[in-house]
Amino acid sequence: MMSHNMGLADRLLRTALGTVLVVVSWMFLDVVPGPLLSNFCLYFGLLNILSSLICWCFMYSLVGISSRKEQSNEE
């Protein structure tokens, strides 16, 4: 089961970075010969946006780290 492992600052940074990469991928489409760089920017940007939306990072779970603050159960 996937548990959330990304904090708010991490999610905002990934969303901003992902958006910039998606926009840059369309700008590089005509500049760079071959689609390698533009496709990398597009897919890496979309992956960052997706991971920020679901609050889960594959690499964080693989390494066992989390940027999410632990919530206390005090009422």
Summary of the structure (lengths in Angstrom):
residues: 75
radius of gyration: 15.5
end to end distance: 26.6
largest distance: 59.1
contacts: 186
relative contact order: 0.25
helix: 61%
strand: 0%
